[in-house]
Amino acid sequence: FCSMHRNDSAEFSIAEDLLERAKVPLQWEIYRAKDSKPVLNLSARYPSALTLAEGECDKTDAMENANEAEIIEQDDDQSWENRQVWKETERELHAMGILLDPENESVARYIYGSDSFSTMTSETILSRAPQLLRLPTDQITDAADFFLSSVCNFTTTIDGDATSTQWTLATLLPVDPSLLTYCANDLYHGFEFLTNMMARGNPNTMLQTIRSQYYLSPIIATQLLRVGIDSGIDEQRVSNALGNASKASKNAVEGIVGDMGKSYREWRRIKDGEGSI
C-alpha cells in the first residue's frame, strides 16, 4: 500500500510505489495500443512483399514484445510524476464536488449523501486508482461530468408526505473511484449499451435499476455499470475492426482492378505491335 503523509504545506507526498502503480496501463489503454497497430496492406502489388499500412514490420514486432508499462511510456513524457498534472485535476475535482474539499464539505455531502463523501479525498482515491495521477485533467473532468449528469428522480414517502429526490451515478464513485479512469465517450456508450440490453433503451429506467441495486449492494451496482462500460468498449472495438477490414478489402479490390487494367493496356500495346522493335 502506498505511504503518503502530510507535509508543512498541507500537500501530501507521493511514494515511489504509487508512481509505479500509476504507470500500469488500464485495460482500455492496452486495447487502444493493440488496435492502433498497423494492419496488413492487402492492396500490395506483390504478395511476397506485403507491407504494413502506416508502419513497418519491425515496429509491429517490437510492439508485440512490449510490456504493459512501455505502452504508457511510448505516449507519455512522464511530466505527471512531479504531481503538476494531479494538482490541476485535484483543483477541478474539488470545484465539481467530486473530491472532498476540507474547506467546503457541503458540495460533496450533497452529491454523495450519508457519510460516504468523507472517503473522497486525494489520498484515498489515488491509492485505489493511481492512474488518475497521470491521466489528463480534461479527460477526468469529462468522466466526472458523465457521473454528475446521469440523474434520476425518485419519490420517498415519510409519514404520508411524498418527497422528490435526485440520485446520480456519482454516488458510485466512493465505491470504486477507478470509474473516473474511463474516457467519457466510453462511459456514455457503455451506459447506452447497458440501457439497450436491460431497460429497452430507457435511460431513466436503467438509472432506477442501478439505484435499486445500489441500496442492496453498492459493489454489485458498481460492477453492473462496469460490465456495461466494458461491453460497450468491446462492441466498439468489433465495429472498428469490421470497418477497418472493409476498408482494407475495398482498397485491395481497387488495387487489383487497377493492376488488371494496366496489364490489359500493356497487353494491347504489345499485341498491336507498339512494343516491337
Summary of the structure (lengths in Angstrom):
residues: 277
radius of gyration: 26.3
end to end distance: 83.2
largest distance: 107.0
contacts: 761
relative contact order: 0.10
helix: 65%
strand: 8%
